[in-house]
Amino acid sequence: MSDNAKPKRRWVTVLLTVSLALNLLVAGAALGTVYRVKGGDHGKAPPGFGPAIYRALPKEDRKALRGELSERHVKGAKLRSQDFAALEAALRAEPFDPAVVQALLQQQAQAMAELQGALQEEWLDRITAMTDAERQDYADRLQEVVQRKRHGRKHKD
């Protein structure tokens, strides 16, 4: 035997492994897209409740609700920044205290629940202020939104 054996080229193995992983990722994404477009089992489910009742609103009401959400989003930005700083500190703490992270998660869940509750109240106020005919029209639009989702067509805002 010769002592001049060729050195192993580990980088080739790593390159081939990375290439295979990327190919599988692309193939998986493509197959997932085809499955969604062709209406897999989840394509027959009705849309989310919140998005459906929002999309069925008249354009001016959707715009007003977006404005309401935007105002609340801006007001909460400072608090979210503080919460992210607290979360980072909790994740880096040694020893790690999961109770601190749990409290932050609960605080965020509560903030989201309050936002959702406020938006639902605003939506209900708008529905309550409608005439019977306007409410019937709204119910028709809501039905269209739900049917479009069940048949795989997208609804345009």
Secondary structure, 3 states (H helix, E strand, C coil): CCCCCCCCCHHHHHHHHHHHHHHHHHHHHHHHHHHHHCCCHHHHCCCCHHHHHHHCCCHHHHHHHHHHHHHHHHHHHHHHHHHHHHHHHHHHCCCCCHHHHHHHHHHHHHHHHHHHHHHHHHHHHHHHHCCHHHHHHHHHHHHHHHHHHHCCCCCCC
